[in-house]
Amino acid sequence: MHPLTGVLKIFVSEHLHYEEVPMNANAQGDGHVIHLKGKLSFLEVVRIARAHTSDFPMVRLDPEVRDRMVVIRGWLEKLIPRRVMYGINTGCGSNRNKIIPLADLIRYQKKYIMTHAVGFGQPLPREVVRAMMLLRVNSFSLNNSAMTVQLCELILDLLNMDITPVIPEFGSVGASGDLVPLAHLGAVLIGLPWAEVFYKGERRNAREVFTEVKLEHHVLQPKEAMGLTNGATFILANAALGVHDAFGLLTLANLGAALHAEAIRGELNAFDARIHEARHQDGQQIVASELRDLLAGSLRTTSEAQKIDFPDEKKRPDRRKRKGSRVQDAYSLRCAPQAHGAVYDALLNLATIVQNEINASTDNPLVFAGKRGKLSVLSGGNFHGDPLAIPLDAAIIALAKLASISNARLYRLLNPAWSFGLPADLAGSDDEDNTALMIAQYAVASRVMHAQGLAGAAFSALSIPTSMQQEDYVSNGANSAWGLRKTLGDLRSVLAVELLAGCQAVDLGTPHLGDLAVLGQGTKRGYDCIRQYVPMMHEDRSLYPDIQRVRELVTKGELLKALEHS
């Protein structure tokens, strides 16, 4: 998991009050036990989803929640023969008016899972499936679903034993819960013959693995098939993991902008706190503050440094008109606080909604306990994906914008007329046939346009009716979640090249700056981290390994960790 640094740390400190040791953890040997009671933190979900055997926190039902779950389930079972309740003793969707005989209720649960597990595509990533399992049981721990303890504990056994159900990536419309992907989880739990899991690095038949590890498949009880699949849990899992990573990428975009400022000896008045306080936008002020922190102590952005002409400075069209210090820089640098800050605001909105959703009851129907065992069983729509889908699409747009402004800065660095005299394409030698970073920017452009295409898709604005018009309006939030994952992948690639180019540009300017070639406190940490693995390019060389290494530093959080003390 990425370290708590940059804008992620700001979000956590201001909105989660989270500590590095899990909030509700109790020591167990070298690890921790996290007791589920509907109070999971945003970062606990990410940590558990991405945990490996070396840092596995064990997850259990809170003892009080477990006891209450037994009581609520008992009360519901007494009601089943006496009252018609949607999804408990009726069919689902357009079959809502079909009452299922008591003797057929157990058989119906299996039929429900078999007919709903119809997904397409490649298996979901391990971390997404683990997050789904954790989030579903955490929702059940609120005791508004009346699920059995046995079902919840079996899901947690899979989580704790690192047995990951094979769940196809496509099939949800994000309306009556993420029915299709969650039904594939159900297929593993009940032991359908074709169901598979990943265990110890291998894709295997679920029945064989259950036998090997001495787990019993679960016989779903009335309501459990629908309860398992109702809830926007696939969407939420992707949103939780994605928005966590997006905060980290925003900090790295700020690093890219700061390195750009030092490479072109930029004008820093645009980051003055007074400007940003005057607009009253929180994200803008946070980004401006982070840029000031990253650049603190820099001598490259002083008026003295700006007065130095680099060898290719004569190629700048307005060179004769410019006298003394810089007046102002292009939008991609000068407006970084406004542009990046708007991204922060979009991510903050999504993260706040995600945090609320993590500890929400999203089943249908929901069960509410009254006095002396009286239950209210209410049918509603908490499974609907729109509360997540719409802010997910806003986040996709925001991240696509972040990719666009990153590319704009990269593109300017490659042209001596715009880079204040840096060599064309940031070439490290005077060879006439240098290509340097020219084509790397082409590759970046391809990813930027892909991200822009995903932003233009506006998945949550699309809807197709299902279930004979009973479910006539769907969220399409699963595609929004898919779009977020793809956009994050694009942005990682874009930022990797911008950061690589920023370091190259800094190196190319160093010989001309003398004592003024001093990086800021934060940019120095980022620069040193990259240069630890990727040296400056003097002669043209294959850039693919360099770009992949920087992308790995971005993806695994190593670059963020380097900034932690800046």
N, C-alpha and C positions, 0 to 999 in steps of 0.2 A: 504494500500500500504506500502511496506517496506520503512523504513526511508532511507534517502540518507546517506549512510555510506560505508566505505570500498572501494572496487574497483568500485562499482556503483557510488559512489561520484566522484571518479577520472574520470570515463567515462563522467559523466554529466558535470563536471567542465571543462574538456578539449575539449569536443566535442559538448555540447549542450548549455553551458552558461545559464543553467536553474536556476530560482529562485524558492523558495518554494511556493510563491504566483504565480499562473499561469501567464505566460508571457503576454497573450492577454486577461486577465480577467478584467471586470469592476464590481465594487461592486454592489450587489443587495441584500439589506437587510443583512441577516446573511450568504448568499451564494455568488455565483459568476455567471456571465453570460460569457460563452466562445463563442466568435463569430468566426464562421468557415470562413476561407478565404484561405485555402490551406497552412496554416503555423502552424500546430499543432506540439507541442513538443512530444517527445517520452514519457515523464512522464505524460503529460496531457491525453494521450490515456489510460494509465494504471489507472490513477486516476478516470477518467470518467467511465471506464469499471467496476471498482470495487466499485464505489460509492454506498453508501446507503443513506437512506432518511436524516440521520443526517448530511451528508456532501455533499449533492447533488449540483454539479455545473450545472446550466442550460445551455443548448447548443442551440444556434441560428445561423442562417445564418447572416453573416455580411451584413449590409444594402446595402453597395455598391455592394457586390457580388450578393445579391438578385436582385437588379435593373438590373445589367448586365445580370443575368440569364434570366430575362424576355425578354430582347432585343435579346439575342442570340437565344432563343427558337423561338421567332417570325420570325427571319430571316430563321431559318431552316424550319419552317412550310411553308414558301413561296416557298422553293425549292422542297419540297416533290412531288408536282404534275409535276414538270418540269424535274427532273433528277433521274436516277436510282442510288440508293445508297445502298450498302450492309447493311443489318440489319435494314434499315430504311423503305425501301419499297421492300425488297427482303426477301426470307427465310434465314435460318441460316445454317452454316456448309455445308453439301453436297447439300443443297437446295439453295445455294447461287445464282444460275441462275434463280430461279423461282421468277418472279415479282408478287407482291401482289397488286391486284386492290386497288385503293384508298378507295373505300367503305368498304373494308374488313380489313383495317389496325388496327382499334380499336379491332375488334374481334380477330385478329391474336395475339395481345399482350396477351390476356387472354389464348388463346390456347398454346402459347409459355410457359407461367408460368405453366399451368396444366401439360404439357408433360415433363417439366424439373424438377419439384418437385417430385423426385423419390428416396429420400434418404433412407438409412438403419441405424439401430442402435438406441442407446439411445439419448435423447436430449443433445445437446451441453450445457456445463456450461453457466450459466447466463453471466459471465464476457466475454466469447468469443463472444456471440451473441451481447452484447452491444458494444464491440469493433468493430465488423463487421459493425453494423449500423452506428456508428460514422465515421469509416474510409471510408465507401462508400459515405456518404454525403460530407465528407471533400474532397474527390476526385472530386465529382461533383462541389464543390465550385470553382474549378479552371476554370470552364466554357469551358472545352474542350469536354463536353459530351452532352450539349444542353438539359439537363433534365428540367422538369417543376419545378417551385418553390413549387407547391402543393405536389409533390411526396417527395421532400426533407424535407419539413416541417412536413409531416405526419410521416416520419421516426424519425425525431427529437422529435415529440410529444410522440411517443412510448418510446423513450429513456428517456425523461424528466418525463414521468408519470410512469416509471419503469414497463412498459409492455413489456415482453420479448417473442418474437416469439419462438415457439417450432421448432427447426431445428435439424434433425438427424445428427449424427456425421460422417457418411460415405456417399460417393457418388461422390466426386470430384476427377478428375485425374489431376487437377491443370494445365489446358492448356487454354481452352477458358474462362479463369476466373474460379472461383469456382462455376460453373453453378448450380449444384444441391443444395448445401446449400443456395445459394443466391435466388434460385427460391422458396425455402420454406419461406424465408422472403417475397418474392413477393406474395405468397399465402395468407399470413396474410394481406398484404396491400390491396389486391383486394377483400378480403372476400370470398375465396373459402369455401364451406360449411364445409369441414373437418379440416380447418386450426385451430390451437390452439395456445394459449399464456399462459405464466405464469404471474399471476397477484395477488398480495397480498398473495403470498405463495400457490396459487392454480393453477392447470392446467385446463384451461377452453377453451371453444369454442371462437374463435376470434370475431365472429360476435356479440355474447352476450356481450363481454367486450366492444367492440366498442360502442354498443348501450348504455351500462351503463355509459360510460365516455363521451358520446356525441361526438364521433369521426366519421367521414365519411370515408368509404373505398374509395380508389382512383381508378379512371378509367385510366388505363395506356394509354398514348398517343404514337403515332408512335415513335419508337426507344427506348422507356423506358423499355420494357421488356428485351431487349438485354443489354441495358445500365446498368440496375440494376444487371445483372448477370455476366457481363464481368469484370474481375478484380480478382486478386489472393487475395481476401479480407479475406477469411477464413484462408488461409495460413498466411497472414500478421497479423491478429488478434492474432493467436496462437504464432507467432514469437515475436510480441511486448511484450506480457505478459510473454512469456517463457524466453526471453533473459533478461528481467528485473529481473525475479526471479533467473536466473542462476548467474547473477553477485552477488546477495546476498549469494547464496550457495557457490560460490567461496571464499568469505570472511570467511564463516563458516568453509570451508575446511582448510583455512589458520589458523583459530583458533584451529581446530583439530590438525594440525601439530604442532602448538606452544605448546598446552597442552601436546602433545606427547613428545616434546623436554624436557619439565619440568618434566614429569613423569619418563623419563629414564636418566635425568640429561645430556641432549645431548650436543654435540659439536657445538658451534655457529659460528665457523670460516666459515662454508659453506654459511652463510648468509651475509658475509662481502661484502659491496657495491663494492669493487674493483673487486671482482670476476665477478660480474654481469655486471658491466660497461664494462668489457673486452670482453663480448660476444655481446653487442649492441642489445639485444632483449628487447623491451619495457616491455612486460608482465613479463618477468623474473625479471627485475629490480623493477617493481611495487610490485610483490609478495614478493621479498626479503625485500623490504622496509617495507611492512606491517608486515612481520614476526618480523623484528627488533622492530617495534613499539609495537606489541603485547607483546614481551618479554622484553621490556625496564624495567630495574630495577629488573629483576629476579635474585635471588641468587641460584636458583636450577640448573642453567646451568653454574655455575662457576667451575673452576678446583678443588676448595675446596670441593664442593658437589660431584664431580665425584670420589673423592678419598675415599668416605665413602662406606664401604661394607654393603649392606643390608643382612638380614639373609639368603636369598636364593641365594646370589651371588655365592656361591660355586658351584651352578649348571651350571654356565656359562662355556662352554668348554675351552675358552681361558683365564680363570682367572689367571692362573699361568704365562702366557706370558705377561700379562698387568702390567705395572708399571706406577704409576702416572696418569696423565691426559689422557683423551680419545684421540685417534688419529683421527678417523672419524666414522661416524654412517652409518647405512644402507641407501640404495638409497631412500627408502620411506620418510625419513626425510632429508637426505643430499641433495637430488635432488628435494625437494619440490619446490624451486623457479623456476627451469627449467620446471618441469612437470606442476605445477599449472600456471606458467606464459604462457605456450603454450595454456592452456585453456583460459586465459584472451585474448590472441591474437585472438583466434577463435571467442570468444564472441564479441570482439571489431569489428571484420569484420562483423559479423551478425548484430550487433546493428547499425553500420553505414549504412548498406544496408536497414535495417528496417526504420531508420529515413528518409532516402531518399524516400523510398516507401510510407511512410505515407502521403507525400505531392505530390504524383505523379498522373498523369492522366493515368489510366489503362484500359480505355474503348476501344471498337472497334465498329464502326469507331470513330475516333476523329475529332472534329470540330475546325477549326482555323479561327478566325475572321480577315478579312482584312478591307480595307477602304470602306466606303459607303455601309456597309451591305453585302459585298462579303464574302462568306464562302468557305473555302476549307474543303472538307469532305474526309478524308484519312483513308483507311483501312490498318491496320497493326497488330502488335502482342504484344502490351504492357500488355495484360492480361496474358501472359505466365508466369508460375510459376518458371522457372529455376533460375532467379536472387535470389530468396529466397530459393528454394529447395536445391541447392548445399551448400550454407553456413549453412542451417539448418542441413543437414547431417553432416557437419564438426563439428557443435556444439554438435550433439548427440555423435559423436566419442569422442570429447573433454570431455564431461561430463561423459561418460562411463569410460574414463581414470581416471577422478577424483574419481569416485566411486572405481576403482581398487586400486589406491594408498591409499585411505582412508582405505580400507579393509586390505591392506598390513600392515599399521601401527597398526590397531586394532589387527591383528593376532599376531604381534610381542609382543604386550603388554601381551598376554595371556600365554607366555612361559617364565619361569624364566631364561632360557638360553639366551634369546634374550632381555629381559626387564631389565637386570642388577639387578636381584634379587627380583623383585616384585613377590608376591605369584602367583602360578599357577592359570590361569583363572581369576585372580584378585579377588580371594576369600577373603571375609572379616573376616573369622574365620579359625581356625585350624582343623575344622571337616574334617575327612577323606572322607566323602561322598559329599563334596562340588562340585557343578557343576558351580556355579557362572555365568560368562558370556560366558561360552563355547558354549552353544546352541544359544545364541544371535548372535554369529559370524556365525553360520550355516545359520541363517535367513538372515544375511547380505550377505553371499555368494550367496544365491538364488537371491537376488536383483541385485547383481553385475553381475551375469551371464545373467540375463534378460537384463540389460543395455548393456552388451557386445553383446548380440544377436541382439538388436536393432541397435547397431553401425555397426554390420556386414551386416545388411540388405541393407545398401546403397540405400535407397529408390529412390533417384534421378537418379540413374544409370539404373533404370527400366523404360520401356516404352511399352505401348500397343496402337496400332492405333485405332482411333475412326472415326465415321462419314464417312464411305466409303472411308477411306484413305485421305480424305481432311484434317483431323486433325490427321496426321500420326505419330506425335512425341509429346508426352505429358511429363510433368515434374514430375508427381507423387508427387508433392510437398505437397499435402494434407496429404499424408501418412508420409512425413517427419515432417510435423507440428504435426501430431498425435504422431509420435515417440518421438519428443522433450518433449511433455507433459508427456508421460510415463517414459522417462528417468529421468526427473526432479523428478517425484514421487519416483523412485528407489533411486535417490541420496539423497533425503530428509531422507529416511529411513536409508540409510547407514551412513550418517553424524550424525544422531541422536544417533546411537549406538556408533560411534567413540567418540563423545563428552561425552556421558555418561560414557564410559570406561575411557576416559581421566581424568575425574573428580575422578572416583574411584581410578585410579592409583595414582593420585596426593595425595589423602587422605591416601592411603596405605603407601606412602613414607614419609609422614609428620613426623611420630613419630621418624624416624631415622635421620632426618636432623637438628633438633634443630633450631638454629638461621638462618640456611640456607634455611629453608622452606618458602621462600618468592617468591610469584608468580610475574610475570610481570604485568605491569600496565593494559595491555589489557586482558591477560589471566585471571587476577583476576576478571575483570568485567564479563567475560563469565562464569567463574566458579561460581561466586556469583549468577548470574541469574539462572543457572541450580540448584544450591543447594537451592535456595529459594523454589523450587517446588519438588525436588527429593533429599532425604537425601542419605548419604553414605549407602551402603549395608554391614551390618555386618554379620548377618546370611543370608543364602540363602532365597530369597523370590521371589514372582511372579514379574518378570521383565516387563511383558506386560504393566501394567499401567505406569511404569517409562519411558519405551521407547516411548509410545504414548504421554506422556506429553512433553518429550524433542522434539519429532517430531513436536508437536504443537507449541512449542517455535520457532522452525526452520521455520515452514510454515507461521506462522502469523507475523514473523518479530520481535518478542519480544527479541530474543537473539541478533539480529542485533542492535536493539535499545540500548541494554545494552552496546554494543561496541562503540556507537556513539561518546563518549567523550574520547575514549582511544587514 
